[in-house]
């Protein structure tokens, strides 16, 4: 029996992980890790750095380290998460697996408090572990949506979850904004203020996860015997290929996933690069960056709810397509933002926030309709391989363009191609046929 009590508990995991996603992944850790890397390389101040770090003989631009780290973590997760997803589907204990991944990521996020004095390698390792924990937990979390909400309710429940997450992430950001803007009031310097904020995000993530862990009910797996065909444990490559081969039986699911891979890579790279772009290219202070992200959180909360209502009238896929047009225009406008222009920077942030909540919430609920019953975690593992904070192609392109040009402006505008390709693929998806092929109930409005 689907319980509104479980739905409310489910919302709290969005509240929990959004503290890490906003404070650490979106605002503070990118610029902070960049500054630590620049210090280690012998550079100082903002702007381009001609010096290079070296890892196993490979030269790395300090300004690209954050993006390369996310890229590597995501490539690794692309092979690992399908294995974990298949295990979760067979075990039938999603609640416990959610806690395992979430608390692993939260511990790594908390340990970021020790990243200082040129310890960029430690920072990169902790970022990879935290993002892998986030990805694994989100695979399970998204799969639980199918257990706790009927097809006609999923757009609403998913949108409320995202809205709850924006509220939680925004609240923690406001608290951290006070600490980072006025470190002297607390008797600390700016570096320690940032590191304590990183610690708070890890603790927030871990503590609030207790609520869904205690209140969500585990359900038996559907159609996947726990001991049958255990060859999937032989390795990540084999499981990934097995899952991808299975997509041939669900062409609309695969087509939507391909579209999502592209446009979500664009979304996630914009999110993860916004603070670095603002700090390094536009000369914005940490307080301005945090203020802009707080604005995004507040606006995105309303955007998620508004887009959820619009999807109920016009369908999720049409609403997603319309939002992609707004993303293209907003990213193009970002290229022309003036150095030190706070008002234009906040205006673009408000536009991003409006469409951010809607596209994320509706993509999740729409994909849940296209997933074969009993394969939820396995298919959501593919979905999460390109989900928030774990995109790889966009961050790779962004990092390479910056390294080639020593400027973030051409890097940001290069992301438009992801929204264009994603939108073109999305126009080819027949949602109703995909839902029927997956054996799911077709909602009243698709």
QUICORUR-V183709 format. One record per residue. N is the residue number from 1. RES is the residue in one letter. OMEGA is omega in degrees with one decimal (* if undefined). NEAR is the number of other ideal C-beta (glycine too) atoms within 12 Angstrom. D_LAST is the distance of its C-alpha to the last C-alpha in Angstrom with 1 decimal. Layout:
N;RES;OMEGA;NEAR;D_LAST
N;RES;OMEGA;NEAR;D_LAST
//
This chain:
1;X;-178.9;10;24.4
2;X;-171.9;22;21.9
3;X;173.9;17;23.9
4;X;175.8;18;23.3
5;X;176.7;18;26.6
6;X;178.3;29;25.1
7;X;178.5;31;22.1
8;X;177.2;22;24.8
9;X;179.1;31;26.8
10;X;177.9;42;23.9
11;X;-174.6;39;23.5
12;X;176.0;35;27.2
13;X;171.9;51;26.8
14;X;176.3;48;24.8
15;X;-175.9;38;27.7
16;X;-172.7;46;30.2
17;X;-179.9;53;29.1
18;X;174.0;49;28.3
19;X;176.6;49;32.0
20;X;-175.9;54;32.7
21;X;-177.2;49;29.9
22;X;-175.5;53;31.0
23;X;-175.0;49;34.8
24;X;-172.8;52;35.6
25;X;-173.3;49;32.9
26;X;-170.1;48;32.1
27;X;-164.1;49;35.2
28;X;-166.5;51;38.5
29;X;177.9;49;38.8
30;X;177.5;47;38.1
31;X;-177.6;45;40.8
32;X;178.2;41;43.0
33;X;176.3;46;42.9
34;X;179.8;46;43.6
35;X;177.5;37;46.6
36;X;178.9;36;47.9
37;X;178.3;41;47.5
38;X;177.3;34;49.4
39;X;179.8;26;52.1
40;X;-179.2;30;52.5
41;X;-179.9;27;52.7
42;X;177.9;15;55.3
43;X;177.6;24;53.3
44;X;177.9;13;53.2
45;X;178.8;15;51.3
46;X;179.0;26;47.9
47;X;-175.7;20;47.2
48;X;178.6;23;47.6
49;X;-176.6;28;49.6
50;X;-178.7;15;51.6
51;X;-178.5;19;52.6
52;X;168.0;22;50.7
53;X;178.5;33;50.1
54;X;177.3;17;50.8
55;X;-176.8;21;49.1
56;X;178.1;8;50.6
57;X;-179.0;8;52.1
58;X;178.3;13;48.8
59;X;-178.2;17;49.0
60;X;174.1;34;46.2
61;X;-179.8;36;45.8
62;X;-179.6;45;45.7
63;X;-179.9;43;43.0
64;X;-174.7;42;40.7
65;X;-177.5;43;41.4
66;X;-176.5;48;38.5
67;X;176.4;44;36.0
68;X;179.4;37;37.7
69;X;177.9;42;37.7
70;X;179.1;45;33.9
71;X;-179.3;36;33.6
72;X;179.8;30;35.9
73;X;-177.9;39;34.2
74;X;176.1;39;30.8
75;X;178.2;27;32.3
76;X;-179.2;26;33.9
77;X;179.7;42;30.8
78;X;177.9;35;29.0
79;X;-175.5;28;31.5
80;X;-171.8;32;32.1
81;X;176.2;45;28.7
82;X;176.1;40;27.5
83;X;179.7;35;30.8
84;X;179.3;43;30.2
85;X;178.9;47;26.6
86;X;178.0;41;28.0
87;X;-179.3;33;30.8
88;X;179.6;44;28.6
89;X;-177.6;42;26.5
90;X;-176.2;31;29.8
91;X;-179.4;28;31.6
92;X;177.3;27;29.2
93;X;-176.1;25;30.6
94;X;-178.7;44;27.8
95;X;-179.1;34;29.5
96;X;179.2;24;32.8
97;X;175.4;37;31.3
98;X;179.4;44;29.5
99;X;-179.0;32;32.9
100;X;-178.1;27;34.7
101;X;-176.9;44;32.6
102;X;-177.4;44;32.3
103;X;172.4;33;36.0
104;X;178.3;30;37.0
105;X;-178.4;46;35.2
106;X;177.8;40;36.6
107;X;178.6;24;40.1
108;X;179.2;37;39.9
109;X;179.4;47;38.5
110;X;-178.5;33;41.4
111;X;176.5;29;43.9
112;X;176.4;43;43.0
113;X;-178.3;30;45.6
114;X;179.3;21;48.2
115;X;-178.9;39;47.0
116;X;174.3;25;49.9
117;X;175.7;16;53.1
118;X;-177.9;20;51.6
119;X;-177.5;22;49.8
120;X;178.2;33;46.9
121;X;176.5;23;46.7
122;X;179.1;24;46.2
123;X;-179.6;42;43.4
124;X;-179.9;36;41.6
125;X;-179.7;23;41.9
126;X;177.9;38;40.7
127;X;178.8;47;37.7
128;X;-179.8;36;36.7
129;X;-179.3;31;37.2
130;X;-179.6;45;35.2
131;X;175.5;49;32.3
132;X;175.5;39;32.4
133;X;177.6;45;32.5
134;X;-179.4;47;29.5
135;X;179.3;48;27.5
136;X;179.9;43;28.5
137;X;-179.1;51;27.7
138;X;173.5;48;24.3
139;X;-178.8;45;23.5
140;X;-178.2;47;24.5
141;X;179.6;52;23.0
142;X;178.8;48;19.4
143;X;179.1;50;19.9
144;X;179.2;44;21.0
145;X;-179.3;45;17.6
146;X;-179.7;39;16.5
147;X;-170.3;37;19.7
148;X;-177.8;37;19.6
149;X;176.1;33;16.1
150;X;-178.6;24;13.9
151;X;-178.6;33;10.2
152;X;-177.0;22;9.4
153;X;-167.6;26;12.1
154;X;176.3;42;11.6
155;X;-179.2;43;10.3
156;X;-177.7;32;13.3
157;X;179.6;40;15.7
158;X;-180.0;44;15.1
159;X;178.0;43;15.6
160;X;177.3;35;18.7
161;X;177.7;47;20.0
162;X;179.2;47;20.1
163;X;178.1;37;21.6
164;X;178.6;37;24.2
165;X;178.7;42;25.0
166;X;178.1;44;25.6
167;X;-179.8;33;27.9
168;X;179.3;37;29.8
169;X;178.7;47;30.2
170;X;179.3;37;31.2
171;X;179.9;28;33.8
172;X;178.3;42;35.4
173;X;179.2;43;35.5
174;X;177.9;28;37.3
175;X;179.2;25;39.9
176;X;176.9;42;40.4
177;X;178.8;33;40.7
178;X;-177.7;22;43.7
179;X;-175.7;33;45.4
180;X;-178.8;39;44.8
181;X;-176.5;25;45.9
182;X;-176.8;17;49.0
183;X;-179.6;23;50.2
184;X;178.7;13;53.8
185;X;-178.0;12;53.1
186;X;177.5;17;52.5
187;X;-179.2;11;55.4
188;X;176.0;17;53.4
189;X;-175.5;17;52.7
190;X;-179.4;24;49.4
191;X;179.5;23;49.0
192;X;177.7;23;49.4
193;X;178.3;31;47.0
194;X;-177.4;42;44.3
195;X;175.7;38;45.1
196;X;176.0;31;45.1
197;X;175.5;43;41.7
198;X;177.3;46;40.4
199;X;-179.4;34;42.0
200;X;179.8;36;40.4
201;X;177.8;46;36.9
202;X;179.5;45;37.7
203;X;178.2;30;39.1
204;X;179.8;38;36.2
205;X;-177.2;47;33.8
206;X;-175.5;34;36.0
207;X;-176.6;26;36.9
208;X;176.6;35;33.5
209;X;-179.6;45;32.1
210;X;-176.5;24;34.5
211;X;177.2;27;32.2
212;X;179.6;39;29.2
213;X;-176.6;33;31.8
214;X;-168.6;19;33.6
215;X;178.9;25;30.8
216;X;-176.8;35;28.0
217;X;174.9;24;28.6
218;X;178.5;25;28.8
219;X;-179.9;25;27.2
220;X;178.5;17;28.5
221;X;-177.4;28;26.8
222;X;170.0;22;24.8
223;X;179.2;17;26.3
224;X;-178.4;26;28.3
225;X;-175.1;15;32.0
226;X;-177.5;18;33.7
227;X;-175.7;12;36.6
228;X;174.0;13;35.1
229;X;-178.3;16;35.2
230;X;178.8;17;36.3
231;X;-178.3;14;36.9
232;X;-178.9;31;34.0
233;X;-176.8;17;36.4
234;X;178.2;15;38.6
235;X;-176.7;16;37.0
236;X;-179.1;26;34.1
237;X;-178.9;17;34.3
238;X;-179.4;20;34.1
239;X;179.0;32;31.1
240;X;-179.8;30;29.2
241;X;179.2;21;30.0
242;X;179.8;26;29.1
243;X;-179.9;38;25.6
244;X;176.9;25;25.1
245;X;178.8;14;26.4
246;X;179.7;27;24.0
247;X;-179.8;30;21.1
248;X;177.8;15;22.3
249;X;-179.0;18;20.9
250;X;-172.8;33;17.4
251;X;-179.9;20;17.3
252;X;175.6;34;13.6
253;X;178.7;40;14.2
254;X;179.9;31;17.4
255;X;177.2;29;16.2
256;X;-179.6;44;13.8
257;X;177.3;37;16.8
258;X;177.4;28;19.1
259;X;-179.6;39;17.2
260;X;178.6;44;17.1
261;X;-177.4;34;20.8
262;X;-173.5;34;21.7
263;X;177.7;45;19.9
264;X;173.0;48;20.5
265;X;176.4;41;24.1
266;X;179.8;44;24.5
267;X;-175.5;44;23.1
268;X;179.1;46;25.3
269;X;174.7;49;28.3
270;X;-179.3;46;28.2
271;X;-174.8;46;28.1
272;X;-177.7;47;30.9
273;X;-173.3;48;33.0
274;X;-177.6;45;32.8
275;X;177.0;43;35.8
276;X;178.0;44;37.9
277;X;-179.8;44;37.2
278;X;-177.0;40;38.2
279;X;-172.3;38;41.2
280;X;-176.4;38;42.6
281;X;-174.0;38;41.6
282;X;176.5;35;41.6
283;X;-179.4;23;44.2
284;X;177.8;34;42.2
285;X;178.4;23;43.7
286;X;-178.9;36;42.1
287;X;177.7;30;42.0
288;X;-179.7;29;40.1
289;X;179.7;42;37.6
290;X;177.5;40;37.0
291;X;179.3;30;36.7
292;X;179.6;42;34.0
293;X;173.9;47;32.0
294;X;176.8;36;32.4
295;X;178.5;36;31.1
296;X;-179.3;43;28.0
297;X;-178.2;44;27.5
298;X;-179.0;29;27.9
299;X;-178.6;32;25.6
300;X;177.1;46;22.9
301;X;178.0;38;23.0
302;X;179.9;27;22.1
303;X;179.0;35;19.6
304;X;-179.4;46;17.6
305;X;-180.0;30;17.5
306;X;180.0;26;16.8
307;X;176.7;44;13.9
308;X;178.2;37;12.4
309;X;179.7;23;12.9
310;X;178.2;31;11.6
311;X;178.4;40;8.2
312;X;-180.0;27;8.3
313;X;-171.5;15;9.2
314;X;-178.4;21;7.6
315;X;-175.8;27;4.6
316;X;-173.1;45;6.3
317;X;177.1;40;7.2
318;X;179.7;26;8.7
319;X;178.0;37;10.4
320;X;-180.0;43;11.8
321;X;179.5;36;13.2
322;X;-178.6;26;14.9
323;X;179.3;43;16.4
324;X;176.4;37;18.0
325;X;178.2;24;20.0
326;X;178.2;30;21.4
327;X;-178.5;42;22.4
328;X;-179.4;31;24.2
329;X;-177.0;21;26.2
330;X;179.1;36;27.1
331;X;177.4;39;28.3
332;X;179.2;24;30.4
333;X;179.8;26;31.9
334;X;178.3;37;32.8
335;X;-173.1;25;35.2
336;X;179.9;20;37.3
337;X;-178.8;31;37.7
338;X;175.4;19;41.4
339;X;179.0;21;43.4
340;X;-178.0;17;43.9
341;X;-174.9;21;41.5
342;X;-177.3;23;40.1
343;X;176.9;16;38.4
344;X;179.0;23;36.4
345;X;178.9;35;35.5
346;X;179.1;27;34.1
347;X;177.7;23;32.3
348;X;178.5;38;30.4
349;X;179.3;41;29.8
350;X;177.8;28;28.2
351;X;178.1;30;25.8
352;X;-179.0;40;24.9
353;X;-177.8;43;24.4
354;X;-177.0;32;22.0
355;X;-177.6;43;19.5
356;X;-177.5;48;20.5
357;X;-177.7;46;19.0
358;X;-174.9;45;15.6
359;X;-179.9;50;15.2
360;X;-177.9;46;16.7
361;X;-175.6;46;14.8
362;X;176.4;50;11.2
363;X;179.5;50;12.4
364;X;-177.0;49;13.8
365;X;178.4;46;11.0
366;X;179.2;48;8.5
367;X;179.6;50;11.7
368;X;177.9;45;12.4
369;X;-173.7;47;9.7
370;X;-176.9;47;11.4
371;X;177.2;45;14.9
372;X;-178.0;34;17.1
373;X;-179.3;27;18.5
374;X;179.4;28;21.9
375;X;-170.7;38;21.5
376;X;-176.2;42;19.8
377;X;-179.5;46;22.7
378;X;-179.0;42;23.6
379;X;176.7;42;20.3
380;X;174.5;43;20.0
381;X;173.9;48;23.5
382;X;178.7;47;22.4
383;X;-177.7;47;19.7
384;X;177.5;47;22.6
385;X;177.9;44;25.0
386;X;-178.1;41;23.5
387;X;-171.4;40;22.4
388;X;178.3;46;24.2
389;X;-178.9;50;28.0
390;X;176.1;49;28.0
391;X;-176.3;43;27.0
392;X;-175.9;35;29.8
393;X;179.4;32;29.5
394;X;-179.8;42;29.1
395;X;177.4;44;31.9
396;X;178.4;30;34.1
397;X;-179.2;31;33.7
398;X;-179.5;47;34.3
399;X;-179.8;37;37.4
400;X;179.9;22;38.8
401;X;177.3;28;38.5
402;X;-178.6;38;40.2
403;X;179.6;27;42.9
404;X;-171.8;18;43.6
405;X;-173.9;21;43.7
406;X;177.2;20;44.8
407;X;178.3;24;42.3
408;X;-178.5;43;38.8
409;X;175.9;27;37.9
410;X;178.5;22;37.3
411;X;-178.2;37;35.6
412;X;-177.4;39;33.0
413;X;178.4;32;32.3
414;X;-177.1;34;31.9
415;X;-179.8;46;28.6
416;X;-176.9;32;26.9
417;X;-179.6;26;26.7
418;X;179.1;39;24.2
419;X;179.7;39;21.7
420;X;-179.5;25;22.3
421;X;179.2;26;22.0
422;X;179.1;41;18.8
423;X;179.2;30;17.2
424;X;177.6;20;18.5
425;X;-177.8;27;17.2
426;X;179.5;38;13.7
427;X;-178.3;21;13.6
428;X;-176.0;21;14.4
429;X;173.2;37;11.6
430;X;-172.4;21;9.7
431;X;-177.4;38;6.8
432;X;178.7;24;6.8
433;X;179.6;21;10.6
434;X;178.9;33;10.9
435;X;179.9;36;9.6
436;X;179.8;21;11.9
437;X;179.4;27;14.6
438;X;178.2;34;14.7
439;X;-178.2;21;15.3
440;X;176.9;34;12.7
441;X;-179.7;20;11.2
442;X;179.3;22;7.8
443;X;-176.0;28;6.4
444;X;-179.7;16;6.7
445;X;179.0;27;3.8
446;X;*;32;0.0
//
